[in-house]
């Protein structure tokens, strides 16, 4: 059964609101160029939280490669086509989307704003976009679900080594209305992140981003004392349970047997892994290098997307993240084979700068630019996009 998106204001209405607001002397409180948000967030946030969000692995080469790959594809506009009315809506893995955009799973959001994931869930619900809630959330599965009970939502799993804890998390997620399971593969151990290392900054050591496991009955049963009574002991139990042990293909049946909705593997970057995911009965993959936060010197995620989409060939949903900043970026990823795109850092910068209103602003800007880009490129429906809509500037 599909999860319906709520009725929302059309994407381009935001552009009209902004221009009309100017007649009354009102301008947006945040830039509409979403690439400017990072610098503004850097001015507002303490260095630890900002570095945790903005930083990457090693020298940042993978982060730069992600952006370069997106910039190297250029749109080829087509003329004299009927594109007055555009259709952005789509359905991915049973979830009806206002636009093929989801909010990527990003943990510990309370380090940039006290409302954290609660504000993001509310803003996403207003715009009809699913939020993918991270296991490293600052709030519990149930708390996030309760602030937007009718909104579509997915759950991202950092896969614990303790199967009883894993099954308990899955049971809670289903009971709270999360319809798809996103399993992150590329963060089984923390990447080498100099900005965090230089400041000795890891929020989990402070008990931040642990609301979901610390509220879980199966996890609490492994402790001699409750996390409220002995925080460091709980942290010491949780950290090695979700990081430090490599994941393996042979463990996937545990998830398939205990989750009755779609399962998506996040972090796939090679066609062979995509093929194996399909063979294992997975319903989707996310082509992603974790936004460049895990492995320095890695291939840009977008460079792997066309080959993976061709390998999957419609047998599973193909989603994309890593480096996405604008509606134009979304257009390019869809044209190269993605069924939907996960937006990451920009909405967190919006959260840091304006809470729920900031997230809403980022999402409305992104959807507006996507809609206008689609029309000016000569397309009336995102389903029409193919690689022919683009040309690579370095063939």
C-alpha positions in Angstrom: 0.0 0.0 0.0 1.4 3.4 -1.0 2.0 6.2 1.5 0.3 9.3 0.2 1.9 12.7 0.2 -0.2 15.5 1.7 -1.7 18.4 -0.3 0.9 21.1 -0.6 1.5 24.4 -2.3 2.8 24.1 -5.9 6.6 24.4 -6.1 6.8 27.6 -8.1 4.4 29.4 -5.8 7.5 30.2 -3.6 9.0 32.3 -6.4 5.8 34.3 -6.7 5.6 34.8 -2.9 9.1 36.1 -2.8 8.6 38.6 -5.6 5.3 39.8 -4.2 6.8 40.1 -0.7 9.3 42.5 -2.2 6.4 44.9 -2.9 5.8 45.1 0.9 9.5 45.5 1.6 10.0 41.9 2.6 12.9 39.8 1.3 13.8 36.2 2.3 15.7 36.0 5.6 18.0 33.3 4.0 19.7 33.2 0.6 17.8 31.5 -2.3 21.2 30.4 -3.6 21.5 27.3 -1.5 25.3 27.1 -2.0 25.7 30.2 0.2 24.2 28.5 3.3 27.3 26.6 4.3 29.4 29.8 4.9 26.5 31.4 6.8 26.2 28.3 9.0 29.9 28.4 9.6 29.6 31.9 11.0 26.8 30.9 13.4 27.8 27.4 14.6 30.6 26.5 17.0 33.5 24.9 15.2 32.8 21.4 16.5 29.2 21.1 15.2 30.0 22.9 12.0 33.0 20.8 11.2 31.0 17.6 11.9 28.4 18.6 9.3 30.6 20.3 6.7 33.7 18.2 7.0 34.8 15.2 4.9 37.3 12.5 4.9 41.0 13.2 4.6 41.8 16.1 2.3 38.3 16.5 1.1 39.1 15.1 -2.4 35.9 13.0 -2.5 33.8 15.9 -1.6 35.4 18.0 -4.3 35.0 15.2 -6.8 31.2 15.0 -6.0 30.8 18.6 -6.9 33.0 18.5 -10.0 31.1 15.5 -11.4 27.8 17.4 -11.1 29.2 20.5 -12.6 30.7 18.6 -15.5 27.3 17.6 -16.8 25.5 20.4 -18.6 21.8 20.7 -19.5 20.9 20.8 -23.2 17.6 22.8 -23.4 15.0 21.9 -26.0 12.8 24.6 -27.5 9.2 24.8 -28.7 7.9 22.1 -26.4 4.8 22.3 -24.3 6.1 22.6 -20.7 3.8 25.2 -19.3 2.5 22.8 -16.7 5.1 20.5 -15.1 4.7 17.3 -13.2 7.2 16.5 -10.5 5.3 13.9 -8.6 6.4 10.3 -8.6 6.2 7.1 -6.6 9.2 5.3 -5.2 9.0 2.0 -3.4 5.3 2.6 -2.6 5.8 6.1 -1.3 4.0 8.9 -3.2 6.3 11.9 -3.6 5.4 15.5 -4.4 8.8 15.5 -6.1 11.5 12.8 -6.4 13.4 14.2 -3.4 13.8 12.7 0.1 15.6 14.2 3.1 18.8 12.1 3.6 19.4 10.5 6.9 21.7 12.8 8.9 22.2 12.2 12.6 22.8 14.3 15.7 20.8 17.2 14.3 20.4 18.8 17.7 24.1 19.9 17.6 23.0 22.6 15.1 19.5 23.4 16.5 17.8 22.2 19.7 14.7 21.0 17.8 16.8 18.9 15.5 14.9 16.1 13.7 11.6 17.3 15.1 11.9 20.5 13.1 13.0 18.7 10.0 10.2 16.2 10.2 7.6 19.0 10.4 9.1 20.9 7.5 9.3 17.8 5.4 5.7 17.0 6.1 4.6 20.5 5.0 6.2 19.9 1.6 5.2 16.3 1.1 8.7 15.0 1.1 9.7 11.9 3.1 12.3 12.2 5.8 14.7 9.3 6.2 15.4 9.2 10.0 18.9 8.3 11.1 19.6 5.7 13.8 21.8 8.5 15.2 18.9 10.8 15.7 18.7 13.2 18.6 15.1 12.1 19.2 13.5 8.7 19.3 11.7 7.0 16.4 8.4 7.5 18.2 9.0 11.2 19.0 9.8 12.1 15.4 6.8 10.2 14.1 4.5 11.9 16.5 5.2 15.5 15.2 4.1 14.5 11.7 1.9 11.5 12.1 0.5 11.5 8.6 3.7 12.2 6.7 5.6 9.6 4.7 8.8 8.5 6.5 11.6 6.0 6.1 14.1 4.7 8.7 17.8 4.4 8.2 19.6 1.6 10.1 23.1 1.7 11.4 23.2 -2.1 11.7 24.0 -3.3 15.3 26.1 -6.4 15.8 23.6 -7.6 18.3 20.7 -9.2 16.4 18.3 -8.8 19.3 18.8 -5.0 19.2 18.5 -5.0 15.5 15.2 -6.8 15.5 13.9 -4.5 18.3 14.8 -1.4 16.3 13.0 -2.8 13.2 9.9 -3.7 15.2 9.8 -0.1 16.7 10.2 1.5 13.3 7.4 -0.5 11.7 5.1 0.2 14.7 5.8 3.9 14.3 4.9 4.0 10.7 8.2 4.0 8.9 7.6 2.2 5.6 11.0 1.6 4.1 14.3 0.5 5.6 17.5 2.2 4.4 20.6 0.2 5.5 23.8 2.2 5.4 26.8 0.1 4.3 29.7 2.5 4.1 29.9 3.6 7.7 30.7 0.4 9.4 33.7 2.2 10.8 34.3 5.9 11.1 36.2 7.5 8.2 39.3 9.6 8.8 37.9 13.1 9.4 40.5 15.7 10.2 38.1 18.4 11.2 36.6 16.2 13.9 39.9 14.7 14.9 41.6 18.1 15.3 38.9 19.2 17.7 38.4 15.7 19.4 34.8 16.1 18.5 32.5 13.1 18.3 28.9 13.8 19.6 28.2 10.2 20.4 30.8 10.3 23.2 28.7 12.9 24.8 25.5 10.9 24.5 24.2 13.0 21.6 22.6 11.0 18.7 21.9 8.1 20.9 18.2 8.6 21.6 17.0 5.6 19.6 19.3 3.0 21.0 19.2 4.4 24.6 15.4 4.1 24.5 15.4 0.6 23.1 14.4 -2.2 25.5 16.7 -4.7 23.9 19.7 -2.5 24.1 18.8 -1.4 27.7 18.6 -5.0 28.6 22.4 -5.4 27.8 23.3 -2.7 30.4 24.1 -3.0 34.1 22.7 0.4 34.6 20.3 2.6 32.6 21.9 5.3 30.4 20.4 7.9 32.6 22.4 6.5 35.5 25.6 5.7 33.7 26.0 7.5 30.5 29.5 6.5 29.7 28.9 2.8 30.2 25.9 3.0 27.8 28.0 4.9 25.3 30.8 2.4 25.7 28.3 -0.4 24.9 26.6 1.3 21.9 29.7 2.5 20.0 31.3 -0.9 19.3 27.8 -2.3 18.6 27.3 -0.1 15.5 30.8 0.8 14.4 34.0 -1.2 14.0 32.7 -4.5 12.6 32.5 -5.0 8.8 29.1 -5.8 7.4 28.7 -8.9 5.2 26.3 -10.0 2.5 25.4 -13.2 4.3 23.7 -11.1 7.1 21.1 -9.6 4.7 18.6 -12.5 5.2 18.1 -11.4 8.8 16.7 -8.1 7.6 14.7 -9.6 4.7 13.0 -12.0 7.1 12.2 -9.4 9.7 11.2 -6.4 7.6 8.0 -6.7 5.5 8.5 -3.4 3.6 11.1 -2.3 1.0 14.8 -2.5 1.9 17.3 -0.1 0.4 21.1 -0.5 0.6 22.8 2.9 0.9 26.4 3.3 -0.2 26.5 1.3 -3.4 29.2 2.5 -5.8 30.0 -0.5 -8.0 27.8 -2.2 -10.6 28.7 -5.6 -9.2 27.5 -4.6 -5.7 24.3 -3.3 -7.3 23.7 -6.6 -9.1 24.4 -8.6 -5.9 21.9 -6.4 -4.0 19.2 -7.2 -6.5 20.1 -10.9 -6.4 19.8 -10.7 -2.6 16.2 -9.5 -2.9 16.8 -5.9 -2.0 14.2 -3.4 -3.3 16.5 -0.4 -3.9 20.0 1.0 -3.6 21.3 4.5 -2.9 24.3 5.4 -5.1 26.3 7.3 -2.5 29.8 7.9 -1.0 28.3 9.4 2.2 28.9 12.9 0.9 32.6 12.4 0.9 32.7 11.8 4.7 34.0 8.3 4.7 36.7 7.5 2.1 39.1 10.2 0.7 40.1 9.9 -2.9 37.1 7.9 -3.9 35.1 8.1 -7.1 32.4 10.7 -7.3 29.0 9.2 -6.7 27.5 10.7 -9.9 30.2 9.1 -12.0 29.0 5.7 -10.9 25.3 6.4 -11.3 24.8 5.7 -15.0 26.5 2.3 -14.9 24.7 1.2 -11.8 21.3 2.3 -13.3 22.1 0.3 -16.4 23.1 -2.7 -14.3 19.9 -2.6 -12.2 17.8 -2.0 -15.3 14.6 -1.3 -13.4 14.8 -4.4 -11.2 15.2 -2.2 -8.1 14.8 1.5 -7.3 17.9 3.6 -7.8 18.3 6.6 -5.5 21.2 9.0 -5.4 23.0 11.3 -3.0 26.4 13.0 -2.4 27.2 16.5 -3.5 23.6 17.6 -4.2 23.1 21.3 -3.4 20.5 22.6 -5.9 17.4 21.8 -8.0 19.7 21.7 -11.0 21.7 18.9 -9.3 18.5 17.0 -8.8 17.6 17.4 -12.5 21.0 16.0 -13.5 20.9 13.0 -11.2 17.4 12.1 -12.4 18.5 12.4 -16.1 21.4 10.0 -15.4 19.2 7.3 -14.0 18.1 8.1 -10.5 14.5 7.5 -9.5 14.8 10.0 -6.6 17.5 12.1 -4.9 18.4 12.4 -1.2 19.2 15.9 -0.1 21.7 16.2 2.7 23.8 19.1 4.0 21.7 22.0 2.7 18.7 21.3 4.8 20.9 20.9 7.9 22.4 24.4 7.2 18.8 25.6 6.9 18.0 24.0 10.2 21.1 25.7 11.8 20.1 29.1 10.4 16.4 29.1 10.9 15.1 26.0 12.5 11.9 24.6 10.9 11.5 27.8 8.9 15.0 27.4 7.6 14.5 23.8 6.5 11.2 24.8 4.8 13.0 27.6 3.0 15.7 25.2 1.7 13.2 22.7 0.5 10.9 25.2 -1.2 13.9 26.8 -3.0 15.1 23.4 -4.2 11.7 22.4 -5.5 11.1 25.7 -7.2 14.5 25.5 -9.0 13.8 21.9 -10.0 10.4 22.8 -11.4 11.7 25.9 -13.3 14.7 24.0 -14.6 12.5 21.2 -15.9 10.3 23.6 -17.8 13.1 25.7 -19.3 14.9 22.6 -20.4 11.8 21.7 -22.3 10.3 18.9 -20.2 6.8 18.7 -18.8 7.4 15.6 -16.6 10.4 14.4 -14.6 9.6 10.9 -16.0 10.7 12.2 -19.5 14.3 12.8 -18.4 17.0 10.7 -19.9 20.7 11.1 -20.4 19.9 12.9 -23.7 19.0 15.9 -21.6 22.6 16.4 -20.7 26.0 16.6 -22.3 29.4 16.1 -20.6 31.7 19.0 -21.0 34.7 16.7 -21.1 33.7 13.9 -23.4 
